[in-house]
Amino acid sequence: MIVKITSKRQVTFPARVLAALGVGPGDRLELQESPEGFILRPRRIDTSKLAPLRDKIPPGHPPFDIQKFRSEPYDPSLRD
């Protein structure tokens, strides 16, 4: 698979590649160098850094559904 680099050094990945990685707009990708070349991986949230928030979540609260969040319409009035 070949992707083109723009003059601004940007790359557009095919939708099926991003779907296979499980990433969408706003997500981050990690590029790791290895002896064979570069490896592209989705950058996951480090849950150990979320430990201070553990006491703020009420017991029995359902887990956050990122797919549902991404599918909801965007409300511009919520922007900073």
All heavy atoms as an XYZ file, in Angstrom:
637
protein
N       0.852     -1.166      0.000
C       0.000      0.000      0.000
C       0.901      1.233      0.000
O       1.868      1.305      0.747
C      -0.881     -0.031      1.250
C      -1.811      1.126      1.361
S      -2.891      1.053      2.798
C      -3.587     -0.559      2.671
N       0.575      2.179     -0.840
C       1.355      3.404     -0.946
C       0.476      4.585     -0.550
O      -0.678      4.672     -0.967
C       1.885      3.594     -2.385
C       2.834      2.445     -2.731
C       2.563      4.935     -2.543
C       3.315      2.461     -4.151
N       1.020      5.472      0.286
C       0.328      6.713      0.653
C       1.204      7.879      0.224
O       2.426      7.770      0.151
C       0.011      6.788      2.168
C      -0.993      5.733      2.550
C       1.253      6.667      3.008
N       0.576      8.999     -0.069
C       1.289     10.175     -0.561
C       1.519     11.164      0.581
O       0.641     11.387      1.410
C       0.468     10.843     -1.669
C       1.139     12.039     -2.279
C       0.264     12.628     -3.371
C       0.873     13.888     -3.945
N       0.011     14.482     -4.959
N       2.679     11.781      0.610
C       3.006     12.811      1.587
C       2.803     14.161      0.917
O       3.338     14.409     -0.162
C       4.457     12.662      2.074
C       4.650     11.286      2.704
C       4.810     13.775      3.052
C       6.090     10.958      3.022
N       2.046     15.051      1.570
C       1.786     16.371      1.010
C       2.962     17.305      1.275
O       3.898     16.954      2.008
C       0.516     16.994      1.619
O       0.773     17.317      2.995
C      -0.683     16.052      1.504
N       2.900     18.504      0.728
C       3.960     19.492      0.947
C       4.061     19.909      2.413
O       5.090     20.395      2.857
C       3.719     20.719      0.065
O       2.487     21.323      0.412
N       2.983     19.685      3.178
C       2.996     19.990      4.612
C       3.376     18.772      5.444
O       3.172     18.744      6.650
C       1.626     20.497      5.043
C       1.252     21.820      4.428
C      -0.094     22.272      4.945
C      -0.488     23.594      4.334
N      -1.769     24.060      4.853
N       3.890     17.720      4.793
C       4.301     16.468      5.433
C       3.134     15.727      6.068
O       3.290     15.029      7.059
C       5.421     16.703      6.438
C       6.679     17.231      5.793
C       7.779     17.374      6.778
N       7.391     18.346      7.798
C       8.235     18.973      8.581
N       9.507     18.727      8.479
N       7.816     19.833      9.469
N       1.949     15.864      5.515
C       0.768     15.171      6.012
C       0.497     13.942      5.153
O       0.811     13.925      3.968
C      -0.453     16.096      6.003
C      -0.287     17.282      6.924
C      -1.425     18.273      6.781
O      -2.061     18.350      5.739
N      -1.678     19.024      7.822
N      -0.095     12.934      5.786
C      -0.407     11.690      5.092
C      -1.871     11.357      5.344
O      -2.358     11.500      6.463
C       0.471     10.534      5.615
C       0.097      9.225      4.955
C       1.937     10.842      5.400
N      -2.563     10.908      4.314
C      -3.938     10.437      4.467
C      -3.921      8.925      4.353
O      -3.470      8.376      3.346
C      -4.856     11.028      3.387
O      -4.839     12.450      3.503
C      -6.272     10.529      3.548
N      -4.389      8.252      5.406
C      -4.454      6.801      5.402
C      -5.802      6.346      4.870
O      -6.825      6.983      5.148
C      -4.273      6.247      6.817
C      -2.884      6.432      7.360
C      -2.579      7.504      8.167
C      -1.895      5.514      7.059
C      -1.297      7.674      8.666
C      -0.606      5.670      7.561
C      -0.313      6.759      8.355
N      -5.843      5.233      4.154
C      -7.128      4.691      3.719
C      -8.011      4.370      4.928
O      -7.512      3.990      5.996
C      -6.738      3.412      2.975
C      -5.320      3.629      2.559
C      -4.716      4.467      3.651
N      -9.311      4.527      4.751
C     -10.261      4.313      5.846
C     -10.128      2.914      6.438
O     -10.234      2.733      7.658
C     -11.680      4.567      5.360
N      -9.882      1.923      5.608
C      -9.802      0.554      6.131
C      -8.587      0.361      7.041
O      -8.615     -0.442      7.971
C      -9.836     -0.475      5.014
C      -8.634     -0.515      4.130
C      -8.837     -1.555      2.999
N      -7.644     -1.687      2.220
C      -6.723     -2.621      2.420
N      -6.880     -3.512      3.377
N      -5.651     -2.676      1.652
N      -7.517      1.112      6.813
C      -6.341      1.034      7.683
C      -6.679      1.621      9.049
O      -6.375      1.028     10.092
C      -5.135      1.770      7.057
C      -3.976      1.862      8.037
C      -4.711      1.098      5.765
N      -7.324      2.780      9.058
C      -7.692      3.410     10.329
C      -8.713      2.569     11.083
O      -8.663      2.468     12.315
C      -8.225      4.823     10.078
C      -7.216      5.778      9.428
C      -7.855      7.136      9.190
C      -5.962      5.905     10.271
N      -9.638      1.941     10.354
C     -10.624      1.064     10.997
C      -9.920     -0.144     11.621
O     -10.254     -0.555     12.740
C     -11.662      0.622      9.980
N      -8.943     -0.704     10.924
C      -8.208     -1.851     11.453
C      -7.416     -1.474     12.707
O      -7.273     -2.275     13.627
C      -7.276     -2.418     10.389
N      -6.909     -0.235     12.744
C      -6.179      0.244     13.920
C      -7.128      0.638     15.052
O      -6.706      0.801     16.191
C      -5.301      1.442     13.558
C      -4.066      1.150     12.721
C      -3.445      2.452     12.225
C      -3.052      0.361     13.533
N      -8.402      0.850     14.724
C      -9.382      1.263     15.729
C      -9.230      2.709     16.140
O      -9.458      3.055     17.290
N      -8.825      3.562     15.206
C      -8.635      4.981     15.513
C      -9.553      5.837     14.659
O     -10.039      5.406     13.615
C      -7.164      5.421     15.309
C      -6.251      4.695     16.270
C      -6.715      5.207     13.887
N      -9.776      7.058     15.125
C     -10.611      7.997     14.403
C     -10.086      9.402     14.587
O      -9.000      9.609     15.161
N     -10.843     10.392     14.143
C     -10.409     11.788     14.269
C     -10.067     12.151     15.713
O     -10.810     11.827     16.636
C     -11.612     12.582     13.775
C     -12.352     11.642     12.887
C     -12.138     10.280     13.479
N      -8.926     12.775     15.891
C      -8.492     13.203     17.218
C      -7.642     12.182     17.955
O      -6.995     12.515     18.940
N      -7.657     10.927     17.515
C      -6.823      9.908     18.148
C      -5.367     10.119     17.749
O      -5.065     10.820     16.797
C      -7.270      8.509     17.740
C      -8.597      8.113     18.368
O      -9.008      8.758     19.354
O      -9.224      7.172     17.865
N      -4.490      9.476     18.481
C      -3.063      9.605     18.206
C      -2.492      8.264     17.755
O      -2.962      7.206     18.176
C      -2.326     10.079     19.452
C      -2.743     11.476     19.857
C      -2.006     11.898     21.113
N      -2.439     13.212     21.522
C      -1.850     14.334     21.159
N      -0.791     14.313     20.391
N      -2.297     15.497     21.573
N      -1.484      8.351     16.906
C      -0.763      7.171     16.457
C       0.680      7.289     16.919
O       1.255      8.368     16.938
C      -0.798      7.065     14.923
C      -2.167      6.852     14.301
C      -2.066      6.931     12.783
C      -2.752      5.525     14.729
N       1.250      6.156     17.299
C       2.651      6.111     17.738
C       3.473      5.479     16.621
O       3.107      4.442     16.078
C       2.757      5.281     19.009
C       4.142      5.159     19.551
C       4.185      4.346     20.832
O       3.151      3.858     21.288
O       5.299      4.206     21.365
N       4.560      6.103     16.284
C       5.471      5.599     15.269
C       6.735      5.134     15.967
O       7.453      5.935     16.562
C       5.784      6.713     14.266
C       6.456      6.344     12.974
C       5.625      5.349     12.179
C       6.694      7.583     12.143
N       6.993      3.813     15.936
C       8.163      3.246     16.606
C       9.165      2.773     15.577
O       8.803      2.108     14.609
C       7.755      2.048     17.464
C       7.247      2.395     18.820
C       7.063      1.130     19.653
O       6.860      0.053     19.128
N       7.136      1.289     20.949
N      10.424      3.104     15.819
C      11.485      2.654     14.922
C      11.958      1.269     15.363
O      12.113      0.999     16.548
C      12.647      3.641     14.945
C      13.656      3.393     13.871
C      14.667      4.512     13.743
O      14.619      5.476     14.529
O      15.514      4.403     12.845
N      12.154      0.390     14.391
C      12.655     -0.952     14.670
C      13.718     -1.286     13.621
O      13.849     -0.571     12.630
C      11.514     -1.970     14.623
O      11.126     -2.222     13.290
N      14.452     -2.364     13.800
C      15.468     -2.738     12.805
C      14.874     -2.986     11.415
O      15.529     -2.770     10.407
C      16.078     -4.023     13.370
C      15.792     -3.972     14.829
C      14.506     -3.234     14.971
N      13.608     -3.415     11.362
C      12.963     -3.698     10.077
C      12.352     -2.455      9.429
O      11.889     -2.508      8.304
C      11.865     -4.749     10.247
C      12.370     -6.123     10.635
C      12.592     -6.246     12.139
O      11.896     -5.561     12.909
O      13.487     -7.013     12.535
N      12.274     -1.361     10.152
C      11.637     -0.140      9.641
C      10.837      0.526     10.749
O      11.227      0.478     11.907
N       9.710      1.111     10.392
C       8.872      1.787     11.371
C       7.583      1.013     11.582
O       7.034      0.435     10.642
C       8.567      3.217     10.922
C       9.754      4.128     11.020
C      10.625      4.269      9.952
C      10.012      4.814     12.189
C      11.725      5.093     10.036
C      11.116      5.647     12.287
C      11.974      5.789     11.215
N       7.087      1.040     12.818
C       5.849      0.368     13.182
C       4.856      1.438     13.620
O       5.185      2.300     14.439
C       6.081     -0.638     14.329
C       7.101     -1.703     13.889
C       4.770     -1.274     14.763
C       7.565     -2.595     15.010
N       3.655      1.368     13.080
C       2.590      2.318     13.406
C       1.597      1.640     14.333
O       1.078      0.570     14.027
C       1.895      2.740     12.110
C       0.891      3.862     12.191
C       1.576      5.166     12.582
C       0.188      4.024     10.860
N       1.358      2.249     15.507
C       0.435      1.677     16.488
C      -0.483      2.767     17.014
O      -0.076      3.923     17.142
C       1.207      1.117     17.672
C       2.004     -0.092     17.374
C       2.441     -0.746     18.685
N       3.135     -1.971     18.390
C       4.388     -2.226     18.718
N       5.076     -1.334     19.384
N       4.938     -3.360     18.406
N      -1.715      2.385     17.381
C      -2.575      3.372     18.032
C      -1.999      3.715     19.405
O      -1.468      2.854     20.085
C      -3.927      2.675     18.158
C      -3.682      1.244     17.878
C      -2.360      1.108     17.194
N      -2.060      4.955     19.763
C      -1.565      5.401     21.076
C      -2.727      5.320     22.052
O      -3.708      6.048     21.930
C      -1.036      6.827     20.967
C      -0.521      7.410     22.237
C       0.743      6.677     22.658
N       1.196      7.234     23.902
C       2.436      7.272     24.278
N       3.357      6.783     23.510
N       2.761      7.785     25.424
N      -2.635      4.416     22.972
C      -3.700      4.194     23.945
C      -3.502      5.073     25.176
O      -2.391      5.523     25.469
C      -3.742      2.726     24.370
C      -3.899      1.764     23.218
C      -5.260      1.913     22.593
N      -5.388      0.929     21.508
C      -6.195      1.082     20.502
N      -6.936      2.141     20.390
N      -6.274      0.176     19.568
N      -4.564      5.272     25.906
C      -4.509      6.046     27.145
C      -3.784      5.226     28.199
O      -4.058      4.038     28.371
C      -5.932      6.399     27.625
C      -6.594      7.333     26.620
C      -5.913      7.000     29.012
C      -8.049      7.598     26.897
N      -2.868      5.852     28.901
C      -2.160      5.194     29.997
C      -3.079      5.239     31.213
O      -3.198      6.262     31.888
C      -0.838      5.911     30.274
C      -0.016      5.236     31.366
O      -0.477      4.213     31.921
O       1.081      5.746     31.651
N      -3.741      4.112     31.487
C      -4.733      4.088     32.563
C      -4.119      4.305     33.941
O      -4.826      4.706     34.863
C      -5.520      2.765     32.544
O      -4.589      1.675     32.577
C      -6.368      2.651     31.290
N      -2.814      4.064     34.099
C      -2.190      4.297     35.401
C      -2.219      5.780     35.770
O      -2.215      6.140     36.946
C      -0.753      3.782     35.416
O       0.053      4.552     34.545
N      -2.269      6.648     34.756
C      -2.326      8.090     35.023
C      -3.724      8.537     35.411
O      -3.922      9.658     35.862
C      -1.858      8.865     33.797
C      -0.385      8.654     33.501
C       0.064      9.460     32.324
C       1.542      9.233     32.070
N       2.015      9.967     30.910
N      -4.717      7.663     35.251
C      -6.086      8.008     35.602
C      -6.431      7.638     37.048
O      -7.509      7.950     37.517
C      -7.066      7.296     34.653
C      -6.918      7.626     33.177
C      -7.884      6.784     32.361
C      -7.150      9.098     32.919
N      -5.520      6.974     37.743
C      -5.773      6.517     39.111
C      -6.273      7.630     40.039
O      -7.177      7.389     40.845
C      -4.538      5.845     39.685
N      -5.746      8.863     39.973
C      -6.260      9.909     40.867
C      -7.742     10.213     40.660
O      -8.396     10.761     41.538
C      -5.409     11.129     40.525
C      -4.161     10.582     39.925
C      -4.586      9.326     39.224
N      -8.290      9.854     39.524
C      -9.700     10.120     39.248
C     -10.613      9.002     39.742
O     -11.837      9.153     39.744
C      -9.912     10.303     37.737
C      -9.111     11.425     37.080
C      -9.318     11.403     35.578
C      -9.532     12.769     37.648
N     -10.034      7.893     40.161
C     -10.813      6.724     40.557
C     -11.875      7.058     41.607
O     -13.011      6.591     41.529
C      -9.884      5.631     41.070
C     -10.578      4.318     41.344
C      -9.611      3.236     41.761
N      -8.620      3.040     40.724
C      -7.334      2.841     40.943
N      -6.874      2.803     42.168
N      -6.489      2.682     39.956
N     -11.538      7.863     42.592
C     -12.476      8.191     43.671
C     -13.564      9.164     43.232
O     -14.531      9.369     43.953
C     -11.718      8.774     44.866
C     -10.739      7.767     45.456
O     -10.990      6.548     45.335
O      -9.725      8.203     46.027
N     -13.414      9.778     42.059
C     -14.396     10.750     41.575
C     -15.554     10.078     40.823
O     -16.581     10.688     40.595
C     -13.729     11.757     40.633
C     -12.508     12.418     41.209
C     -12.864     13.701     41.862
C     -11.593     14.414     42.281
N     -11.600     14.854     43.620
N     -15.373      8.819     40.416
C     -16.400      8.105     39.663
C     -17.285      7.347     40.641
O     -16.799      6.539     41.436
C     -15.758      7.131     38.652
C     -14.860      7.911     37.690
C     -16.819      6.329     37.913
C     -14.016      7.041     36.791
N     -18.610      7.601     40.606
C     -19.499      6.925     41.551
C     -19.570      5.416     41.275
O     -19.481      4.994     40.120
C     -20.857      7.587     41.319
C     -20.756      8.306     40.023
C     -19.314      8.532     39.738
N     -19.732      4.606     42.324
C     -19.836      3.154     42.134
C     -21.031      2.810     41.236
O     -22.084      3.443     41.310
C     -20.055      2.614     43.544
C     -19.694      3.708     44.467
C     -19.833      4.995     43.709
N     -20.863      1.845     40.364
C     -21.938      1.424     39.478
C     -22.096      2.278     38.232
O     -22.990      2.024     37.419
N     -21.254      3.298     38.076
C     -21.337      4.152     36.886
C     -20.917      3.340     35.668
O     -19.893      2.668     35.703
C     -20.429      5.373     37.054
C     -20.636      6.422     36.014
N     -20.007      6.382     34.805
C     -21.421      7.521     35.998
C     -20.388      7.422     34.082
N     -21.250      8.127     34.793
N     -21.709      3.387     34.571
C     -21.345      2.578     33.404
C     -20.042      3.067     32.770
O     -19.724      4.250     32.836
C     -22.523      2.772     32.445
C     -23.174      4.036     32.878
C     -22.920      4.161     34.353
N     -19.295      2.178     32.132
C     -18.048      2.589     31.482
C     -18.332      3.507     30.296
O     -19.403      3.449     29.692
C     -17.410      1.282     31.023
C     -18.519      0.294     31.006
C     -19.540      0.753     31.992
N     -17.372      4.358     29.988
C     -17.501      5.301     28.883
C     -17.454      4.553     27.560
O     -16.569      3.728     27.334
C     -16.373      6.332     28.946
C     -16.446      7.376     27.877
C     -17.407      8.362     27.919
C     -15.562      7.357     26.816
C     -17.479      9.330     26.933
C     -15.613      8.315     25.819
C     -16.589      9.302     25.888
N     -18.407      4.822     26.673
C     -18.481      4.165     25.365
C     -17.964      5.126     24.301
O     -18.670      6.012     23.839
C     -19.918      3.765     25.067
C     -20.074      2.968     23.791
O     -19.091      2.864     23.022
O     -21.180      2.450     23.559
N     -16.704      4.955     23.901
C     -16.073      5.868     22.948
C     -16.740      5.797     21.579
O     -16.875      6.808     20.894
C     -14.539      5.617     22.842
C     -13.849      6.714     22.038
C     -14.254      4.269     22.231
C     -13.746      8.029     22.694
N     -17.184      4.616     21.155
C     -17.840      4.485     19.851
C     -19.155      5.270     19.825
O     -19.467      5.945     18.847
C     -18.088      3.015     19.513
C     -16.820      2.197     19.390
C     -15.869      2.725     18.332
O     -16.253      3.383     17.380
N     -14.584      2.454     18.511
N     -19.919      5.195     20.894
C     -21.172      5.952     20.984
C     -20.873      7.454     20.976
O     -21.540      8.234     20.305
C     -21.923      5.581     22.260
C     -23.228      6.316     22.426
C     -23.918      5.929     23.710
C     -25.131      6.818     23.912
N     -25.674      6.716     25.259
N     -19.844      7.852     21.714
C     -19.454      9.257     21.771
C     -19.081      9.779     20.384
O     -19.477     10.869     19.991
C     -18.270      9.417     22.738
C     -17.721     10.811     22.796
C     -18.374     11.798     23.516
C     -16.539     11.133     22.138
C     -17.863     13.085     23.576
C     -16.024     12.410     22.196
C     -16.689     13.397     22.912
N     -18.315      8.984     19.629
C     -17.898      9.403     18.288
C     -19.074      9.498     17.321
O     -19.042     10.287     16.384
C     -16.871      8.431     17.727
C     -15.525      8.573     18.353
C     -14.562      7.624     17.717
N     -13.234      7.784     18.285
C     -12.323      6.855     18.295
N     -12.563      5.681     17.753
N     -11.158      7.075     18.826
N     -20.099      8.686     17.527
C     -21.225      8.680     16.593
C     -22.241      9.786     16.884
O     -23.081     10.089     16.046
C     -21.926      7.320     16.618
O     -22.547      7.107     17.877
N     -22.171     10.403     18.065
C     -23.105     11.476     18.408
C     -22.775     12.737     17.613
O     -21.618     13.005     17.307
C     -23.040     11.775     19.901
C     -23.592     10.657     20.750
C     -23.431     10.916     22.241
O     -22.793     11.924     22.621
O     -23.929     10.094     23.015
N     -23.804     13.526     17.265
C     -23.534     14.761     16.511
C     -22.697     15.742     17.335
O     -22.794     15.792     18.549
C     -24.917     15.323     16.216
C     -25.880     14.558     17.037
C     -25.204     13.328     17.536
N     -21.895     16.500     16.635
C     -21.022     17.500     17.260
C     -21.816     18.763     17.578
O     -22.560     19.271     16.732
C     -19.863     17.813     16.311
C     -19.011     18.974     16.732
C     -18.174     18.861     17.843
C     -19.037     20.172     16.053
C     -17.384     19.918     18.239
C     -18.256     21.244     16.444
C     -17.436     21.106     17.541
O     -16.670     22.155     17.943
N     -21.675     19.301     18.788
C     -22.370     20.512     19.208
C     -21.339     21.639     19.324
O     -20.561     21.685     20.270
C     -23.067     20.302     20.541
C     -23.866     21.502     21.000
O     -23.851     22.547     20.298
O     -24.523     21.422     22.055
N     -21.287     22.570     18.329
C     -20.267     23.634     18.360
C     -20.353     24.540     19.580
O     -19.386     25.173     19.950
C     -20.535     24.435     17.073
C     -21.514     23.647     16.286
C     -22.136     22.630     17.175
N     -21.513     24.618     20.228
C     -21.654     25.497     21.382
C     -20.849     24.985     22.589
O     -20.637     25.738     23.536
C     -23.122     25.652     21.764
O     -23.639     24.422     22.256
N     -20.419     23.732     22.556
C     -19.643     23.171     23.669
C     -18.159     23.455     23.550
O     -17.390     23.143     24.446
C     -19.864     21.663     23.749
C     -21.290     21.216     24.028
C     -21.386     19.694     23.987
C     -21.785     21.753     25.358
N     -17.752     24.054     22.460
C     -16.333     24.335     22.238
C     -15.873     25.480     23.135
O     -16.616     26.399     23.429
C     -16.114     24.706     20.766
C     -14.671     24.827     20.422
C     -14.491     24.579     18.944
N     -13.106     24.739     18.578
C     -12.245     23.760     18.506
N     -12.629     22.555     18.765
N     -11.004     23.971     18.167
N     -14.591     25.452     23.569
C     -14.037     26.512     24.420
C     -14.094     27.854     23.742
O     -13.890     28.029     22.611
C     -12.573     26.201     24.765
C     -12.483     24.973     25.650
O     -13.494     24.552     26.186
O     -11.354     24.450     25.776
